[in-house]
Each structure stands twice: as C-alpha cells, then as structure tokens.
Amino acid sequence: MTDTNNGRLLDNRYQLVELIGSGAMGRVYLAKDTLLGGVPVAVKFLSLTIQNEKLRLRERFVQEARTCALLGQRSLHIVRVTDYGVDDQGTPFYVMEYLQGESLSDIIRAGALPLPKFLQLARQICLGLQCAHEGIPNEEGVICPIIHRDIKPSNILVVQDASLGQLVKVLDFGIAKLRQTDSEQTNYYLGTLAYSSPEQMEGKELDSRSDIYSLGVMLFEMLTGKMPLQAETHSFGGWYKVHHFQQPRSFESVRPQLKLPKALENLVMSCLAKKPEERPQTVGDILKALEPLDQRFSKGLQLGERIGSTLTKVPIVAEPKPQSPLSDTEIERLIRQQSWPKNKPTAEIVFAHPFRSSSEKLATLWVMLKKEDIQKRLICKRYNQFLFLMSPHPMLLWITVLYTRDAGPKWLPCYLDMKTPPGQEMARLLGESGRYRIVLFALEDSRPQPCSHVMTVSIDASQCQLLQQWVTTSQSLISVASANMSKELLKAEFDKLKPQIIKKLE
C-alpha cells in the first residue's frame, strides 16, 4: 500500500520522500529541505500527541523542541533537532539531522560486542546521556535536567566517521523531555517495557537514575546478546513483576565462555539495582568506572603503545630544544606592533586571524570600530558563544560581545568555514588555548592603521571541548549546499539569541 505522505510538502519547506521508521511514539520520514536545495533531513511526527489529549503535549511542543535543539548543539553524541511545527492536520512534528548509520539493535542482533568495541560505544552513549542529565537553562535561566526515559538499542545510532571511526548518536530526546516535564504525566506509563526502571513502571516522577537502570539493561545486552531479565508474558503486568522482583541473570549463566573484568560485571549489575539509591548516582560515575577499562582494553591504545615502542628504538640525531612560550605582556607588545592588513577594507568589519609569534600560534579576532565605540568599551563585560551547523555546509559562528550598561552591546560575529584549513585551524586554536585576543583598530586613524588596543577573552571549558569536537567532526562532514546558506541559518539563530545574551549581561 502506497504511503499517502510520500511527496507531501510539509510547512511549505520539507518534502516527504519515504517512511524510514515507525514506533508507538510516531513515524519518521526521510525528507528534502527544499529551502536549502534538497538537503536530506528526518521528520518525526508525534502520533501520541493526537491520540491522548490528556497529556497536553501539543501545548508544550514548541518549547520542548527548542530545548532539544539546544541540547543537540551541546553534544556531538545527541541527534540535532533543527526545526519543529504542526502540520495542516494538527499533528506536531520536529525535524532532525538525517543520519545514515546502523542501529545498535541491529549490531547486537548480529552478535555480542567484543570488549574494545563495547567500551568505545558505551563511553559515547554515556557522554550523550551525561550532557542531557546536566541540563540546559530555560528562559528564566533555571537549569532543567533532561531525562531520556526510553534508553534502548533502537534509540542508539552508530554512524561511520572518518576521524572517530564509529560515532554514537542518541535519538529521541525530544519526546523524552516532553514526557518528563508535564507533571500530569506521572500517572501514565511511557517507555519500553523490557528497559523500564521499577519506578518508571509505577508512573513516578523520574530522575537520571531511571535512565541508568535502562542503560544497565542495554549494557548487559551489548556484552552478551541476551537480556538480563525475562518476562513470562510480554505484558505490562509481566514486566512490572520482573523489574520489581526478578534478580538479573549473571554473565556466566548467559555466556559461560565470556571472560569480562570483574569491575565491569559489577558496574553493569549495580546499574540494574532495583532501588535508585543503590545504582551509580550519575552517568559521570559510570564514565569514571569505564575509564581504566578503556585504557586497558582499547585496541587503539594498544596499537599506539606498539607504535610508540617502535619509535623509541629509532635513533635521534638531535632533539630540538623547545622554545619557551612568551609572556602575556610580550605577546601584547608584539600584537600592538601590527597594522591593519592592506588587503582588508577600511570599514567596520571583523575577521579571524592566527597570529604567529616566535614560539606559538595564537587565536586573534581583528576588529575595526569607530574610535568612540572603542573608548566606551575599554572597560566592559566580555562574552562569547559558539554555534555550529553541520548541514548543509559545516559552519561555525564565533560570537563575541563587548557590553556596558551605558553603551549597550557591541556585537562582533565571525563566521568560520569548517571545511577549509583556516577555519579548522582557528577553531582548533580556540579550543586548545581557551582564550583569544581582540585586536582593535580605530576607523578614523590614517593608513597604515596601527593597533589601538588589545583585549583578552577567556572561553568556557565546555565550549573548548565542543570546539575540539567540531573540528574533528567537520573533517568527515560533506557539504551539500553553499556556505552562504549555512551563514544565513546561523545568522537567524544569532538574531534569536541576542535578547537572551543581553539578559545574561544586564
């Protein structure tokens, strides 16, 4: 039977191509973004919203879709939501990046994972979950943790990545947040029976430890190819009894030939504890427990050690002496000696420039402003934020704001093309150093314009981590449209963010 949705134009923008997935919560379609020249995207319709008016999900959909979009920007391991809306039939939908990969459920179906591969994927899954559990600020600035509530292999996608090998993406955070935030939902069961925590089966208000239980079920399955718990009947009552009273099977009973570190067995079993207080309390605790195992059993590490061992045997004629990094005072002195480039117009513009000293390369942002604007902001609040767009063309927006209560904000946006070596280099420098210099030039000065002032701006550690991740990711991404399209999309997001940034600075 032909799907009547195929070929349908959604919101005058997304042309549905074919159904690529379906479940109790909705259906997912491959679509083309006609506004961006046919860039492939995934569109998910939330069927539950229509069927159960008591949940009032429709009223919260816009707010929560925005939340999920922000979450996808913070972690490489969470699928990114790019748009949302309601179709002409009243059905809410959201638009995600289209990812071609293999579901973890299909990987497990082919056989239990070897330990090195398990550790690689488990770590990435945990990083995605950790980001969600840490939460993001709402419009009032309150941090809201996001509980997934449906962790299972079919919600984990493994994408082949040229740099990372296998990149994990956690799916369906959009639905998860919608479920968690509506207090009226606590009397309803929402989730997947085999992976639900005991407290989830009871319809209780959940915290991150519920996800940890579901994660434990999945980790056991990844290592053995079997489930740790078995219900006599696939019914709510059958699984309720199992999750509350049945003890999980041991690794030995399921796969006698499997040899695992005892520490790993204990970790997985602790995740499966019936009481939340007896499980690891955060995903960060799980990551700490996995770290020594990853170091010990990682194939990549073993290979690196072998290469390193070989290299130490190669004779070295002369080892160059490392140059001492320059002091901040010396760096500023050198920067102040610079003049405005001859190939740049004398105008109020902003551009990125890697400044090369005798011992290192530094990230600098060169800015030409009116002399009055510079003077008003010599003492000011300095704020920065980075926005990254993977598709249609990998592009990074580097936002800097100089703010005073009297003069207001001076916006210094700079776009970095992440498919070019200069763009990747600048993002890498920013991520590694954790700071940059703003090199200010006065518009009224005569040519050659000398440097007027130098400001140092620090970058938050979480942003540094993201910058380094984005550099790696960009190397494997494919551009499907012009860089200008991504610039326009980022500019639109930037305009939406401005009021929120000003609110933070006031």
C-alpha positions in Angstrom: 0.0 0.0 0.0 1.4 3.4 -1.0 2.0 5.9 1.8 -0.1 9.0 1.0 2.5 11.1 2.8 5.2 10.4 0.2 5.7 13.5 -1.9 3.8 15.7 0.6 5.2 19.2 1.2 5.3 20.0 4.9 5.2 23.6 6.1 6.0 24.7 2.6 9.5 23.5 3.1 10.0 19.8 3.8 9.1 17.4 1.0 8.5 13.9 2.5 10.2 11.2 0.5 9.6 7.9 2.3 8.9 6.3 5.7 12.1 5.1 7.3 11.0 4.2 10.8 7.9 3.9 13.0 7.0 3.0 16.6 4.5 3.6 19.3 5.5 7.3 19.6 5.4 8.2 16.0 6.7 7.8 12.5 10.0 9.1 10.9 10.3 10.1 7.3 13.2 10.9 5.1 12.5 14.4 3.6 14.2 17.0 1.5 14.6 20.6 2.7 13.5 22.5 -0.4 14.6 25.8 1.1 18.2 24.5 1.2 18.2 22.9 -2.2 17.1 19.4 -1.3 19.3 18.8 1.8 18.1 15.5 3.3 16.5 15.7 6.8 14.5 13.4 9.0 11.0 14.4 10.0 9.3 12.8 13.0 5.5 13.0 13.6 4.4 12.6 17.2 1.3 10.4 16.9 0.8 10.2 20.6 0.0 13.9 20.8 -3.1 13.5 18.7 -4.3 10.3 20.4 -4.0 11.3 24.0 -5.2 14.8 24.7 -4.8 14.3 28.5 -1.1 14.6 28.1 -1.4 18.1 26.6 1.9 17.6 24.7 0.8 19.9 21.9 0.9 22.9 24.2 4.5 22.2 25.2 5.8 21.0 21.9 7.3 24.3 20.6 9.1 25.0 23.9 10.5 21.5 24.2 11.6 21.2 20.6 13.7 24.4 21.1 15.2 22.8 24.2 16.1 19.7 22.2 17.7 21.8 19.5 19.9 23.5 22.1 20.8 20.1 23.6 21.9 18.8 20.2 24.3 21.8 19.9 26.0 20.9 23.1 26.9 17.3 22.4 28.3 15.5 19.4 26.5 12.4 20.6 22.9 13.7 20.6 20.9 13.9 17.4 20.3 17.6 16.5 16.8 18.9 16.2 16.7 21.8 13.6 13.0 22.7 13.3 9.5 22.0 14.6 5.9 22.8 13.8 2.4 21.5 13.4 1.1 20.2 10.1 -2.3 21.1 8.5 -3.9 18.2 10.3 -2.9 19.4 13.7 -0.1 16.8 14.1 3.1 18.2 15.7 6.4 17.2 14.1 10.1 18.0 14.5 12.9 18.0 12.0 16.3 16.3 12.8 19.6 15.9 11.0 19.5 12.9 8.7 22.0 10.3 9.8 22.9 7.2 7.8 24.1 4.6 10.2 23.3 1.3 11.9 21.0 0.9 14.8 22.6 -0.6 17.9 19.8 -3.1 18.0 20.9 -4.4 14.5 24.5 -4.5 15.7 23.6 -6.6 18.8 21.4 -8.8 16.6 24.4 -9.8 14.6 26.2 -10.9 17.8 27.5 -9.7 21.2 30.1 -6.9 21.0 33.8 -7.6 21.6 35.1 -5.7 24.7 37.0 -3.0 22.9 34.1 -2.1 20.7 31.7 -2.2 23.6 33.9 0.2 25.6 34.1 2.6 22.6 30.3 2.7 22.1 29.4 2.7 25.8 31.6 5.7 26.5 30.0 7.7 23.8 26.5 6.7 24.9 27.3 7.9 28.4 28.7 11.2 27.2 25.4 11.9 25.4 23.4 11.0 28.4 25.6 13.0 30.7 25.1 16.1 28.7 21.3 15.7 28.9 21.3 15.0 32.6 23.4 18.1 33.3 20.6 20.0 31.7 20.3 23.3 29.9 18.9 26.7 31.1 15.3 27.6 30.3 14.1 31.1 29.5 14.2 32.0 33.2 17.8 30.8 33.4 16.9 27.7 35.5 18.9 24.6 34.7 16.5 21.8 33.6 17.9 18.2 33.5 16.6 16.1 30.7 15.7 12.5 31.4 15.5 10.3 28.3 13.1 7.7 29.6 13.5 5.4 26.6 17.1 4.2 26.5 17.3 1.1 24.4 19.4 -0.2 21.5 16.9 1.0 18.8 17.4 4.6 20.1 21.1 4.4 19.6 22.5 5.1 16.1 26.1 4.2 15.2 27.4 6.3 12.3 30.7 5.7 10.5 33.0 8.6 10.9 36.3 9.1 9.1 38.1 10.6 12.1 36.3 8.9 15.1 35.7 5.5 13.5 32.3 4.9 14.9 30.2 7.9 16.2 27.3 7.3 18.5 24.1 9.4 18.3 21.4 9.1 21.0 18.0 9.6 19.5 14.5 10.6 20.7 15.5 13.2 23.3 12.6 15.4 22.0 9.9 13.0 23.1 11.8 12.3 26.4 11.8 15.8 27.6 8.1 16.3 26.7 7.2 13.4 28.8 9.3 14.3 31.8 8.2 17.9 32.2 4.5 17.6 32.3 3.5 16.9 35.9 0.2 15.4 34.8 2.0 12.6 33.1 3.2 10.9 36.2 0.1 8.6 36.3 0.9 7.3 32.8 3.4 4.7 31.7 5.6 5.8 28.8 8.6 3.8 27.7 9.6 0.4 26.5 8.7 -2.5 28.9 11.9 -4.5 28.7 14.1 -1.5 29.5 12.0 0.4 32.0 13.1 1.0 35.6 10.9 -0.2 38.5 10.0 3.4 39.4 9.1 4.1 35.7 6.7 1.2 35.7 5.0 2.8 38.7 4.5 6.1 36.8 6.6 8.0 39.3 8.5 11.3 38.7 11.8 10.2 37.4 15.4 11.4 37.7 18.6 10.4 35.9 18.9 7.2 37.9 16.0 5.8 35.9 18.0 6.2 32.7 20.9 4.5 34.4 18.8 1.4 35.0 17.7 1.3 31.3 21.4 1.8 30.4 22.3 -1.2 32.6 19.8 -3.4 30.7 21.3 -2.3 27.4 25.0 -2.7 28.5 24.2 -6.3 29.6 22.6 -6.9 26.2 25.6 -5.4 24.3 28.0 -7.7 26.1 26.0 -10.9 25.9 23.5 -10.6 23.2 20.9 -11.6 25.8 18.6 -9.7 28.2 19.4 -9.7 31.9 15.7 -10.1 32.7 13.0 -12.4 31.2 9.2 -12.0 31.5 6.8 -14.9 31.1 4.5 -12.7 29.1 5.2 -9.5 27.1 2.6 -7.5 29.0 2.8 -4.6 31.4 2.0 -6.9 34.4 4.6 -9.4 33.3 7.4 -6.9 33.1 6.2 -5.0 36.2 6.8 -8.2 38.2 10.2 -8.8 36.6 11.6 -5.3 37.1 10.5 -5.3 40.7 11.2 -8.8 41.9 13.4 -10.8 39.5 17.1 -10.7 40.0 19.1 -10.1 36.9 20.8 -13.2 35.3 24.6 -13.4 35.8 27.0 -13.0 32.9 28.3 -16.5 33.5 24.8 -18.1 33.3 24.1 -16.4 30.0 27.5 -16.7 28.3 29.8 -19.1 30.3 32.7 -18.6 27.8 32.6 -14.9 28.2 35.6 -13.5 30.2 35.0 -10.0 31.5 36.8 -7.9 34.0 35.1 -8.2 37.4 34.9 -4.5 37.7 32.8 -4.3 34.5 30.5 -7.0 35.7 30.0 -5.2 39.0 29.4 -1.9 37.2 26.6 -3.3 35.0 25.0 -5.1 37.8 25.0 -2.0 40.0 23.1 -0.2 37.2 20.4 -2.9 37.5 19.8 -2.4 41.2 16.0 -2.2 42.0 16.4 0.8 44.2 17.7 4.1 42.6 19.9 4.9 45.6 21.8 1.6 45.1 22.7 2.4 41.4 25.5 4.7 40.3 24.1 8.2 41.1 25.3 9.9 37.9 26.4 8.9 34.4 29.7 10.6 35.3 30.3 7.9 37.9 29.9 5.3 35.2 32.3 7.1 32.9 34.9 7.2 35.7 34.5 3.4 36.2 34.8 2.8 32.4 38.0 4.9 32.0 40.6 2.5 33.4 38.9 -0.4 31.5 39.0 1.6 28.3 42.7 2.4 28.8 43.5 -1.2 29.5 41.5 -2.9 26.7 41.2 -0.3 23.9 42.7 -1.6 20.7 43.6 2.0 19.7 45.7 2.4 22.8 47.4 -1.0 22.4 48.2 0.0 18.8 49.5 3.3 19.9 51.7 1.7 22.5 53.2 -0.7 19.9 53.9 2.3 17.6 55.4 4.2 20.4 57.6 1.3 21.4 58.9 1.1 17.8 59.5 4.8 17.6 61.6 4.8 20.8 64.0 2.5 19.1 64.7 4.8 16.2 67.9 6.8 16.8 67.5 10.6 17.0 70.4 12.7 15.8 69.5 15.8 17.7 66.5 16.7 19.8 65.5 20.4 19.2 65.2 22.5 22.3 61.6 23.6 23.0 61.1 27.3 22.9 59.6 28.9 26.0 56.2 30.4 25.4 56.1 34.2 25.5 54.5 36.1 28.5 51.2 37.8 28.0 53.0 41.2 28.2 55.3 40.2 25.4 52.5 38.8 23.3 50.5 42.1 23.6 53.6 44.1 22.8 54.1 42.1 19.6 50.4 42.4 18.6 50.4 46.2 19.2 53.2 46.4 16.5 50.7 45.1 13.9 49.0 47.3 11.3 45.6 46.8 9.6 46.1 44.5 6.6 46.4 46.2 3.2 44.0 43.6 1.7 41.2 44.5 4.1 38.9 47.4 3.6 38.9 50.4 6.0 35.5 49.7 7.4 33.7 48.3 10.5 34.5 44.6 9.9 35.5 41.6 12.0 37.8 38.7 10.9 39.7 35.8 12.4 43.5 35.8 12.2 46.0 33.3 13.5 48.8 35.4 15.0 52.2 33.8 14.7 54.8 34.6 17.4 58.3 33.1 17.5 57.2 30.2 19.7 53.5 29.7 19.1 50.4 30.4 17.1 47.6 32.4 18.8 43.9 32.9 18.0 43.1 36.6 17.5 40.0 38.4 16.3 40.8 41.6 14.4 38.1 44.3 14.6 37.8 47.8 13.2 35.4 50.1 15.0 34.8 53.8 15.4 37.1 55.4 18.0 34.1 56.4 20.1 32.9 52.8 20.3 36.3 51.5 21.3 36.7 54.2 24.1 33.2 53.4 25.5 34.1 49.7 25.9 37.7 49.7 27.1 36.2 48.6 30.5 33.3 46.2 29.7 31.8 42.8 30.1 33.2 40.4 27.5 31.0 37.5 26.5 31.5 34.8 23.9 29.5 31.9 22.5 29.9 29.4 19.6 27.2 28.0 17.3 28.0 25.1 15.0 26.0 23.9 12.0 26.8 20.6 10.4 24.5 20.9 7.4 24.0 22.0 4.7 27.6 23.2 5.0 29.8 22.9 8.1 30.0 26.4 9.5 30.9 27.9 12.9 29.6 31.2 14.2 32.0 32.8 16.7 30.1 35.3 18.7 31.8 38.0 20.8 30.0 40.8 22.7 31.5 43.8 24.4 28.9 45.2 26.8 28.5 48.1 29.1 25.2 49.2 30.7 25.6 52.8 29.3 26.8 52.0 25.8 24.9 48.7 25.3 26.3 45.7 23.3 28.7 45.7 20.5 28.3 42.5 18.5 31.4 41.0 16.9 30.2 38.0 14.9 32.8 36.0 12.9 32.0 33.0 10.6 34.5 30.2 10.2 34.1 27.8 7.3 34.8 24.5 8.8 35.5 22.8 5.5 38.6 25.0 5.0 42.0 24.6 6.7 42.0 28.2 8.0 38.6 27.7 9.6 39.5 24.4 11.2 42.9 25.8 12.4 41.2 28.8 14.1 38.6 26.6 15.8 41.4 24.3 17.0 43.5 27.1 18.4 40.4 28.5 20.2 39.6 25.1 21.7 43.2 24.3 22.8 44.1 27.7 24.3 40.8 28.5 25.9 41.2 32.2 25.1 41.8 34.7 22.4 42.8 38.3 21.8 40.6 41.0 20.3 42.9 43.3 18.3 41.1 46.7 18.0 41.7 49.3 15.3 40.2 52.7 15.1 38.3 53.5 11.9 39.4 57.2 11.8 43.1 56.5 12.0 45.1 57.1 8.9 46.7 54.3 6.9 48.5 52.2 7.8 46.2 52.0 10.8 48.1 51.0 13.9 46.6 48.7 16.6 44.6 50.7 19.1 44.0 48.3 21.9 44.3 44.6 22.8 41.7 42.7 24.9 42.0 39.1 26.2 38.8 37.0 26.3 38.5 33.6 28.0 36.4 30.7 26.7 34.4 28.4 29.0 35.9 24.9 29.3 32.7 23.2 28.0 32.9 25.4 24.9 36.6 24.5 24.4 35.7 20.8 24.4 32.9 21.4 21.9 35.3 23.4 19.6 37.7 20.5 19.5 34.9 18.0 18.8 33.6 20.2 16.0 37.0 20.3 14.3 37.1 16.5 14.3 33.5 16.2 13.1 33.9 18.7 10.3 36.7 16.7 8.7 34.2 13.9 7.8 31.2 16.0 7.0 30.0 16.5 3.4 28.9 19.9 2.2 25.6 19.6 0.3 25.0 23.3 -0.3 26.8 26.6 -0.4 28.5 28.1 2.7 26.2 31.2 2.4 23.2 29.0 3.2 24.7 27.9 6.5 25.7 31.5 7.2 22.1 32.7 6.7 20.8 29.9 9.0 23.3 30.8 11.7 22.5 34.5 11.4 18.9 33.7 12.0 19.8 31.7 15.1 22.1 34.5 16.2 19.3 37.1 16.0 17.1 34.8 18.2 19.8 34.5 20.8 20.6 38.3 21.1 17.8 39.1 23.7 18.9 36.1 25.8 22.6 37.1 25.7 21.7 40.7 26.7 19.6 39.4 29.6 22.6 37.5 30.9 24.9 40.6 30.6 22.5 43.0 32.3 
